[in-house]
Amino acid sequence: MVSGSAPPVRANIVLTVNGSLRRLTVDTRASLLDALRETLGLTGAKKGCDHGQCGACTVLLDGRRANACLALAVAQDGSDVVTVEGLADGERLSPVQEAFLAHDGYQCGYCTPGQLCSATGVLREAARGWPSAVTADVASEPPLDDAEIRERMSGNLCRCGAYQGIVAAVREAAR
Amino acid sequence: MRIEGRAKVTGEAKYAYEYPAEDVAYAFAVTSDVARGEVLSVRAPELPGLITVLSCMDPPDIAPVSDAELHLFQSRTVSYRGQIIAAVVAETLETAREAGRLLEIEYAPHEMDVELDADHPGLYRPEKVNGGFATELGSGEPADAFAGSPVRVDVTYATPAEYNNPMEPHATLAEWTAPDRLVVHDSNQGSVVVRDTLAQIFGLDPEHVTVVSPHVGGGFGSKGTPRPVPVLAALAARAAGRPVKLAVTRQQMFATVGYRTPTVQRVRLGADPDGRLRAVLHEAVAQTSRIREFAEQAAVATRHMYRTPNLYTGHQVVRLDVPSPSWMRAPGETPGMYVLESAMDELAYAAGLDPIELRVRNEPETDPDTGLPFSSRNLVACLNEGADRFGWAHRDPRPGVRREGRTLVGTGVAAATYPAMTMPAKARVRANEDGTFTVSIAAADIGTGARTVLTVVAAETLKAEPDAVTVRIGSSDLPRAPLAGGSMGTASWGHAVARACEALLAKLGDGLPQEAEADTADELKNRPQYARHAFGAHFAETAVDLDTGEIRVRRLLGVYAAGRILNPQTARSQFLGGMTMGAGMALMERGVLDLEFGDYLNHDLAQYHVPVCADIPDIDAAWIEEADPHLNAMGAKGIGEIGIVGVAAAIGNAVHHATGVRFRELPLTPPAVLPALAAHGLTA
């Protein structure tokens, strides 16, 4: 046997997840994504790459889009997390969710939770006038046109290639 | 709207890794660090929470199957870098990962051979190529006819290793509910084939194995044949005596779940001055691994495309110390039609013909391969319809003359084809007492919309409202059905569902409930012989940036003749998805081989680029009405793959039209494009 490392270090944290206060004990090596999926059983956020390269794990962390696979759970103590499970208001889907359904903005569905959280974040960012890399005049309040949507949604890969539907859905939800 | 749509947008849709299991343990696969060699020792760390280690030092008792990739831990020989050679099982995911990192593996590395070369001394002709097709076929005197042709194109193209990269990594939750009973939740394109394979490997009655896969996060061929993941999960669960979850990492996927082989292809086209083909020769070279022969059928599509009295198609492969290539969306057609359709564009220039006209002039009356009549063939209609929609009529054929600021703009066209298969399947339909219907079939929905389309088929046949029909799929316990692959899912499943519904209709007079089953094997065995293929045409407009060499697709149009389209929304999505993957193939996708370590080095999504939202402009898919009575109950051809076929050629042809430069190696990235533009004196 070769020498191993020390036993896992665990920590107690408190998160507000989809509006509910959740107390949990996490391995300090655990990502927020794994804490959500394996500890809280909230499997809506997906693991596509675990390296912040695909966006399938996108959640709203304190109101902003974040890759949950790149956030250590222990460092999020006290944070507010919204996952895809928290986008609807009870049985009523959010406008972004409705628009994805109407425009077939998904196929296999695995990137979809991340796309939906990302799109929800995009609408907020645009509403606040935040520019993107394709905004010509960063001091202006850019309209959320197709070029802006495509740019802002490009952190969320969809291998099925549902981008046409995704852009149409975000455009409609922005109205 | 898709039937499972709401579940997918609320996060309720569960994928394999996401099912709860009591006392579950976590496995992590450990892969080789050398491309060729022997494992000398595997030493496990002392780590609290580590339950067990599996490796070739203690081979588990399993039976071999035809794919040696699944015969896990039976040999100490390493066949490629990234091969699964051990696994750890631990109490938590974090500990499993740490244990995998700490596992000490000693190798005796051997000299490796990893580079595909069209002159490799190890090249050989496989007995058959993928799909069971003949390795070599010839008619007439192709070489002589080519030599004697007034107009000739003799070109060699290269395509790189490409990776399926479904968004959901291959994953399995395995649970032994009794010593001889195995239940797995698994991410695959067909639960029955996984069930049968696991039963064989573990010596179980297939009835004692259940594979559950209601939602699958994409596959594109990589989940079509069982990969090592479900086998390893079941081994780990047996060793741990507990349910075990396993997912490969994104990085591990590049070596463990298949990819599209790189190819080198030479095409020779000989024609009369009016463009009529005298000779077509298509030779394809590809690689395979030491432990599994996979021979990409890159030249097979050429057997069905154009009329010529002299035709040769042949394949060679070489075994290298590389991961096993496998199916990736339209294996064969995708790399093969890229080359044939690029060469046809070159011939159009050589003959001074419009590329659409060239194709129309070479349209065959019967299948050039078999001589059989086509069940339907509407390639010319697709080309014409596409030309109308795309505005082809006013195209100036001259290359390199359309400058817009600091870019050059051009348009290109290419044909597409894919076999229209219908395979035997079983289905069961029940008329319930409340007037609803339940359809059961072991189909898979990997994002195709199978549930939705089968509901349409059943409702139509039963003359019922779709709301009254519930379709159960995604489990090997349901009536046997083929996988979602080869663009044959909907055709095969829908045919069986329609037949079962017809049988049920005949019984409905006898009161409720009633049940009927169908097995389409005999019917399909006895149907008349036709060449059954879908056809299509792709049109692209590209802009080439003279400062950076960056190529942007501005417009992309696909027009298809694929029998009856059963659901316009999901069909359109599938076509567009194939075209998007084709754009990735043209412009960015490539596994970069590291000759020092024998590894495809860019094995993650930061370095292996797939199209993102900003890469894909307004692209469009359309289809022509095609009534084909020789297919199946619906008159439908599969559509999962044809959307990618020929897209890279259309884009490459557009780039040539824009610049006058012919690129013959994919992908068309700025580092490849910019120096070539400069060499041709093209600057901003």
HADDOCK unambig.tbl for C-alpha pairs under 7 A between the chains (distance, minus, plus):
assign (segid A and resid 1 and name CA) (segid B and resid 43 and name CA) 5.88 0.50 0.50
assign (segid A and resid 1 and name CA) (segid B and resid 44 and name CA) 5.64 0.50 0.50
assign (segid A and resid 1 and name CA) (segid B and resid 45 and name CA) 5.62 0.50 0.50
assign (segid A and resid 1 and name CA) (segid B and resid 46 and name CA) 6.26 0.50 0.50
assign (segid A and resid 2 and name CA) (segid B and resid 43 and name CA) 6.49 0.50 0.50
assign (segid A and resid 2 and name CA) (segid B and resid 44 and name CA) 6.34 0.50 0.50
assign (segid A and resid 2 and name CA) (segid B and resid 45 and name CA) 4.81 0.50 0.50
assign (segid A and resid 2 and name CA) (segid B and resid 46 and name CA) 6.39 0.50 0.50
assign (segid A and resid 3 and name CA) (segid B and resid 45 and name CA) 5.64 0.50 0.50
assign (segid A and resid 3 and name CA) (segid B and resid 46 and name CA) 5.71 0.50 0.50
assign (segid A and resid 4 and name CA) (segid B and resid 45 and name CA) 4.83 0.50 0.50
assign (segid A and resid 4 and name CA) (segid B and resid 46 and name CA) 4.61 0.50 0.50
assign (segid A and resid 4 and name CA) (segid B and resid 47 and name CA) 5.14 0.50 0.50
assign (segid A and resid 5 and name CA) (segid B and resid 47 and name CA) 6.27 0.50 0.50
assign (segid A and resid 7 and name CA) (segid B and resid 47 and name CA) 6.97 0.50 0.50
assign (segid A and resid 7 and name CA) (segid B and resid 48 and name CA) 5.61 0.50 0.50
assign (segid A and resid 29 and name CA) (segid B and resid 94 and name CA) 6.47 0.50 0.50
assign (segid A and resid 30 and name CA) (segid B and resid 94 and name CA) 6.44 0.50 0.50
assign (segid A and resid 43 and name CA) (segid B and resid 18 and name CA) 6.05 0.50 0.50
assign (segid A and resid 44 and name CA) (segid B and resid 11 and name CA) 4.14 0.50 0.50
assign (segid A and resid 44 and name CA) (segid B and resid 12 and name CA) 6.74 0.50 0.50
assign (segid A and resid 48 and name CA) (segid B and resid 167 and name CA) 5.39 0.50 0.50
assign (segid A and resid 48 and name CA) (segid B and resid 168 and name CA) 5.54 0.50 0.50
assign (segid A and resid 48 and name CA) (segid B and resid 169 and name CA) 6.35 0.50 0.50
assign (segid A and resid 49 and name CA) (segid B and resid 249 and name CA) 6.75 0.50 0.50
assign (segid A and resid 49 and name CA) (segid B and resid 250 and name CA) 5.02 0.50 0.50
assign (segid A and resid 53 and name CA) (segid B and resid 605 and name CA) 5.70 0.50 0.50
assign (segid A and resid 53 and name CA) (segid B and resid 606 and name CA) 5.61 0.50 0.50
assign (segid A and resid 54 and name CA) (segid B and resid 605 and name CA) 6.81 0.50 0.50
assign (segid A and resid 84 and name CA) (segid B and resid 10 and name CA) 5.89 0.50 0.50
assign (segid A and resid 84 and name CA) (segid B and resid 11 and name CA) 5.78 0.50 0.50
assign (segid A and resid 85 and name CA) (segid B and resid 10 and name CA) 5.49 0.50 0.50
assign (segid A and resid 85 and name CA) (segid B and resid 11 and name CA) 5.59 0.50 0.50
assign (segid A and resid 97 and name CA) (segid B and resid 9 and name CA) 5.90 0.50 0.50
assign (segid A and resid 101 and name CA) (segid B and resid 1 and name CA) 6.17 0.50 0.50
assign (segid A and resid 101 and name CA) (segid B and resid 5 and name CA) 6.27 0.50 0.50
assign (segid A and resid 102 and name CA) (segid B and resid 1 and name CA) 6.45 0.50 0.50
assign (segid A and resid 104 and name CA) (segid B and resid 1 and name CA) 6.96 0.50 0.50
assign (segid A and resid 107 and name CA) (segid B and resid 447 and name CA) 4.22 0.50 0.50
assign (segid A and resid 107 and name CA) (segid B and resid 448 and name CA) 6.37 0.50 0.50
assign (segid A and resid 108 and name CA) (segid B and resid 216 and name CA) 6.42 0.50 0.50
assign (segid A and resid 108 and name CA) (segid B and resid 217 and name CA) 4.92 0.50 0.50
assign (segid A and resid 108 and name CA) (segid B and resid 218 and name CA) 5.41 0.50 0.50
assign (segid A and resid 108 and name CA) (segid B and resid 446 and name CA) 5.44 0.50 0.50
assign (segid A and resid 108 and name CA) (segid B and resid 447 and name CA) 3.40 0.50 0.50
assign (segid A and resid 109 and name CA) (segid B and resid 8 and name CA) 5.49 0.50 0.50
assign (segid A and resid 109 and name CA) (segid B and resid 217 and name CA) 6.35 0.50 0.50
assign (segid A and resid 109 and name CA) (segid B and resid 447 and name CA) 6.92 0.50 0.50
assign (segid A and resid 110 and name CA) (segid B and resid 167 and name CA) 6.22 0.50 0.50
assign (segid A and resid 110 and name CA) (segid B and resid 168 and name CA) 6.16 0.50 0.50
assign (segid A and resid 110 and name CA) (segid B and resid 217 and name CA) 4.94 0.50 0.50
assign (segid A and resid 111 and name CA) (segid B and resid 167 and name CA) 6.52 0.50 0.50
assign (segid A and resid 112 and name CA) (segid B and resid 9 and name CA) 6.52 0.50 0.50
assign (segid A and resid 113 and name CA) (segid B and resid 9 and name CA) 6.36 0.50 0.50
assign (segid A and resid 113 and name CA) (segid B and resid 11 and name CA) 6.32 0.50 0.50
assign (segid A and resid 150 and name CA) (segid B and resid 613 and name CA) 5.00 0.50 0.50
assign (segid A and resid 150 and name CA) (segid B and resid 614 and name CA) 4.64 0.50 0.50
assign (segid A and resid 151 and name CA) (segid B and resid 613 and name CA) 6.93 0.50 0.50
assign (segid A and resid 151 and name CA) (segid B and resid 614 and name CA) 5.31 0.50 0.50
assign (segid A and resid 153 and name CA) (segid B and resid 613 and name CA) 6.32 0.50 0.50
assign (segid A and resid 154 and name CA) (segid B and resid 612 and name CA) 5.28 0.50 0.50
assign (segid A and resid 154 and name CA) (segid B and resid 613 and name CA) 4.96 0.50 0.50
assign (segid A and resid 154 and name CA) (segid B and resid 614 and name CA) 5.95 0.50 0.50
assign (segid A and resid 157 and name CA) (segid B and resid 612 and name CA) 5.73 0.50 0.50
assign (segid A and resid 158 and name CA) (segid B and resid 167 and name CA) 6.99 0.50 0.50
assign (segid A and resid 159 and name CA) (segid B and resid 166 and name CA) 5.96 0.50 0.50
assign (segid A and resid 159 and name CA) (segid B and resid 167 and name CA) 6.21 0.50 0.50
assign (segid A and resid 160 and name CA) (segid B and resid 218 and name CA) 6.98 0.50 0.50
assign (segid A and resid 160 and name CA) (segid B and resid 577 and name CA) 5.21 0.50 0.50
assign (segid A and resid 161 and name CA) (segid B and resid 576 and name CA) 6.66 0.50 0.50
assign (segid A and resid 161 and name CA) (segid B and resid 577 and name CA) 4.05 0.50 0.50
assign (segid A and resid 161 and name CA) (segid B and resid 580 and name CA) 5.60 0.50 0.50
assign (segid A and resid 162 and name CA) (segid B and resid 573 and name CA) 6.49 0.50 0.50
assign (segid A and resid 162 and name CA) (segid B and resid 577 and name CA) 6.17 0.50 0.50
assign (segid A and resid 163 and name CA) (segid B and resid 613 and name CA) 5.57 0.50 0.50
